[in-house]
Amino acid sequence: MPQAVSIVWFRQDLRITDHPALVAASNNGRVLPCFILDDVNPPKQQQHGAASRVWLHHSLTALNQDLDNCLSCYAGDPIRVFAQLAERYDIQHVYWHRCYEPWRIQRDQAVKKFLQDLGIPVTSFNGSLLWEPWTIQKKDGTPYRVFTPFYKKGCLTAEPPRQPIPAPKALHCIKDPEHSQSITSLNLLPAQTWQQSLAEPWQIDEAGAQIRLTQFIQQGLPFYKEGRNVPAKPYISRLSSYLRWGQLSPNQIWYRIQAQGDTPDTQHFCSELGWREFSYHLLFHFPTLPNTNLQAKFNAFPWQQQPTQLRAWQQGRTGIPIVDAGMRELWQTGFMHNRVRMIVGSFLVKNLLLDWRHGEHWFWDCLFDADLANNSASWQWVAGCGADAAPYFRIFNPVTQGQKFDPHGTYTRRYVPELKNVPDKYLFNPWEAPSLLLQEAGVLLGKHYPKPIVDLKTSREAALSAFASLKQGSAS
Ligand SMILES: Cc1cc2nc3c(=O)[nH]c(=O)nc-3n(C[C@H](O)[C@H](O)[C@H](O)COP(=O)(O)OP(=O)(O)OC[C@H]3O[C@@H](n4cnc5c(N)ncnc54)[C@H](O)[C@@H]3O)c2cc1C
């Protein structure tokens, strides 16, 4: 006689507190918690990137421990996995949290139908958003395309987000011992040693997420509104990867922050969570967001094909110090500060005139927090082709950005140590430094550190005229 179980399908919610699906299952007898590595259904570009897989490996290991070694893991098409589980168990019910990526919506609908056809009920919950995309809409019933009204008129006047709930009081978990794969056999860790140092600074588990949140509330939040722009300062939360993988829910963060009082810093931080909601809103209502310009006039943009320049950008060898610092931070830590993401993005798209999708793909592979909604919405924003995007003529000057936001060069010198002895005045534009000064700093441009791969002024003018041609094109 097969054993009666309820299944909780963990996906992007790798925690046990504030987990409505786990609580519902725990009220329904024995629970079989499972994770399925699905490389079958996503489009190739949307399979987990290399850094994501490293984070996922550590997250699953931790979740398995939190579940008393009861997490069953599988790889393949979820329909096939559920079909086999249904042969071995008397499945009473399947529970999961909803996902919003277009391919996951389609897949989940198919899995749900498959299970229901077998007579197995499925219940899904909201476990990863404050407001689901269909709950916020303009008065005329259409989706928002501009952030401020979305957040202020839409979110803040809607039903408040769900209050977080504790972990289930009594959880009777079982494992599928014969068929579950080990986490190691999912082969999430790459062969290169690159990933070892990458994961070291992070405590990749639910407890680590809670510690990070508490540290941020004590040390970063009181300075957040202004301090969030300074990459050398510890005033940002660094919670994005925990949010991406669900070691924390946005509800847990939202209510902890709200409990700190109504200040400009708490308001600003909550509005950044609002940007995350906005990205999901856009992805849900405009599912081609990851691949297609939201503003169709950009389809005619004369992007350049420059593989050598793209490689230099990826490797942090552009000769523009703050850009190289950001790209090396990404490679070495799996993270990049938001201000620097905007600077390197603007440089790729507007100085090198390379298609924003190259940047989106590289970030997707290298970021621990690689998130389809946030990444594609942010890249479209940087390129100027998205909803509520930075206007095309807003081209960051990486020299003045460095001088303004890294005034003592602490961040830039950390990742570009070749320039550590170059005085602040020339740190962000070493090509303009007198040669004697560079010599004293031990730098020969082109040998110790690259010469700039583009001239900032002429490339800026080229970008402005390329963008202006679009404007004329759309007017004609
Ligand atoms: C080109 C580009 C690509 C990006 N790709 C991603 C990505 O793949 N995944 C990702 O999570 N974020 C992405 N972002 C947004 C942002 O840079 C990161 O969320 C932020 O840097 C994470 O650091 P933090 O957790 O310390 O943020 P905090 O400043 O502490 O903010 C708290 C949380 O708010 C959310 N948030 C903050 N800023 C934004 C934003 N601009 N858009 C959406 N949500 C935001 C994040 O969930 C973040 O964890 C990208 C930004 C740019 C410019």
The ligand as an SDF file (V2000), in Angstrom:
LIG
                    3D

 53 58  0  0  0  0  0  0  0  0999 V2000
   22.1090   46.7170  -15.0780 C   0  0  0  0  0  0  0  0  0  0  0  0
   21.4680   46.2520  -13.7850 C   0  0  0  0  0  0  0  0  0  0  0  0
   21.2020   44.8950  -13.5930 C   0  0  0  0  0  0  0  0  0  0  0  0
   20.5930   44.4560  -12.4030 C   0  0  0  0  0  0  0  0  0  0  0  0
   20.3420   43.1130  -12.2330 N   0  0  0  0  0  0  0  0  0  0  0  0
   19.7400   42.6780  -11.0940 C   0  0  0  0  0  0  0  0  0  0  0  0
   19.4740   41.3000  -10.8850 C   0  0  0  0  0  0  0  0  0  0  0  0
   19.7380   40.4390  -11.7200 O   0  0  0  0  0  0  0  0  0  0  0  0
   18.9110   40.9300   -9.6980 N   0  0  0  0  0  0  0  0  0  0  0  0
   18.5770   41.8490   -8.7310 C   0  0  0  0  0  0  0  0  0  0  0  0
   18.0590   41.4550   -7.6770 O   0  0  0  0  0  0  0  0  0  0  0  0
   18.7790   43.1610   -8.9340 N   0  0  0  0  0  0  0  0  0  0  0  0
   19.3590   43.6150  -10.0670 C   0  0  0  0  0  0  0  0  0  0  0  0
   19.5870   44.9530  -10.2340 N   0  0  0  0  0  0  0  0  0  0  0  0
   19.0420   45.9130   -9.2510 C   0  0  0  0  0  0  0  0  0  0  0  0
   19.9860   46.3120   -8.1090 C   0  0  0  0  0  0  0  0  0  0  0  0
   21.2430   46.6780   -8.6060 O   0  0  0  0  0  0  0  0  0  0  0  0
   20.1810   45.2130   -7.0800 C   0  0  0  0  0  0  0  0  0  0  0  0
   18.9260   44.7060   -6.6550 O   0  0  0  0  0  0  0  0  0  0  0  0
   20.9110   45.7520   -5.8410 C   0  0  0  0  0  0  0  0  0  0  0  0
   22.1560   46.2930   -6.2100 O   0  0  0  0  0  0  0  0  0  0  0  0
   21.1120   44.6290   -4.8410 C   0  0  0  0  0  0  0  0  0  0  0  0
   21.8490   45.0910   -3.7450 O   0  0  0  0  0  0  0  0  0  0  0  0
   21.1900   45.2250   -2.3060 P   0  0  0  0  0  0  0  0  0  0  0  0
   20.4600   43.9770   -1.9690 O   0  0  0  0  0  0  0  0  0  0  0  0
   22.2530   45.6730   -1.3880 O   0  0  0  0  0  0  0  0  0  0  0  0
   20.1550   46.3950   -2.5600 O   0  0  0  0  0  0  0  0  0  0  0  0
   19.4790   47.4300   -1.5510 P   0  0  0  0  0  0  0  0  0  0  0  0
   19.8370   48.7960   -2.0150 O   0  0  0  0  0  0  0  0  0  0  0  0
   19.7860   47.0910   -0.1660 O   0  0  0  0  0  0  0  0  0  0  0  0
   17.9280   47.2450   -1.8830 O   0  0  0  0  0  0  0  0  0  0  0  0
   17.1100   46.2580   -1.2240 C   0  0  0  0  0  0  0  0  0  0  0  0
   16.4230   45.3730   -2.2340 C   0  0  0  0  0  0  0  0  0  0  0  0
   15.5940   46.1430   -3.1000 O   0  0  0  0  0  0  0  0  0  0  0  0
   15.6150   45.5840   -4.4160 C   0  0  0  0  0  0  0  0  0  0  0  0
   16.1940   46.5690   -5.3300 N   0  0  0  0  0  0  0  0  0  0  0  0
   17.0900   47.5410   -5.0600 C   0  0  0  0  0  0  0  0  0  0  0  0
   17.3450   48.2670   -6.1690 N   0  0  0  0  0  0  0  0  0  0  0  0
   16.6020   47.7360   -7.1510 C   0  0  0  0  0  0  0  0  0  0  0  0
   16.4350   48.0430   -8.5340 C   0  0  0  0  0  0  0  0  0  0  0  0
   17.0700   49.0760   -9.1240 N   0  0  0  0  0  0  0  0  0  0  0  0
   15.5850   47.2880   -9.2720 N   0  0  0  0  0  0  0  0  0  0  0  0
   14.9150   46.2610   -8.7000 C   0  0  0  0  0  0  0  0  0  0  0  0
   15.0380   45.9140   -7.3910 N   0  0  0  0  0  0  0  0  0  0  0  0
   15.8770   46.6480   -6.6320 C   0  0  0  0  0  0  0  0  0  0  0  0
   16.5180   44.3620   -4.3670 C   0  0  0  0  0  0  0  0  0  0  0  0
   15.7130   43.2230   -4.1770 O   0  0  0  0  0  0  0  0  0  0  0  0
   17.3810   44.6400   -3.1520 C   0  0  0  0  0  0  0  0  0  0  0  0
   17.9010   43.4830   -2.5390 O   0  0  0  0  0  0  0  0  0  0  0  0
   20.2310   45.4140  -11.4120 C   0  0  0  0  0  0  0  0  0  0  0  0
   20.5100   46.7750  -11.6160 C   0  0  0  0  0  0  0  0  0  0  0  0
   21.1310   47.1800  -12.7820 C   0  0  0  0  0  0  0  0  0  0  0  0
   21.4150   48.6400  -12.9690 C   0  0  0  0  0  0  0  0  0  0  0  0
  1  2  1  0
  2  3  1  0
  2 52  2  0
  3  4  2  0
  4  5  1  0
  4 50  1  0
  5  6  2  0
  6  7  1  0
  6 13  1  0
  7  8  2  0
  7  9  1  0
  9 10  1  0
 10 11  2  0
 10 12  1  0
 12 13  2  0
 13 14  1  0
 14 15  1  0
 14 50  1  0
 15 16  1  0
 16 17  1  0
 16 18  1  0
 18 19  1  0
 18 20  1  0
 20 21  1  0
 20 22  1  0
 22 23  1  0
 23 24  1  0
 24 25  2  0
 24 26  1  0
 24 27  1  0
 27 28  1  0
 28 29  2  0
 28 30  1  0
 28 31  1  0
 31 32  1  0
 32 33  1  0
 33 34  1  0
 33 48  1  0
 34 35  1  0
 35 36  1  0
 35 46  1  0
 36 37  1  0
 36 45  1  0
 37 38  2  0
 38 39  1  0
 39 40  1  0
 39 45  2  0
 40 41  1  0
 40 42  2  0
 42 43  1  0
 43 44  2  0
 44 45  1  0
 46 47  1  0
 46 48  1  0
 48 49  1  0
 50 51  2  0
 51 52  1  0
 52 53  1  0
M  END
$$$$
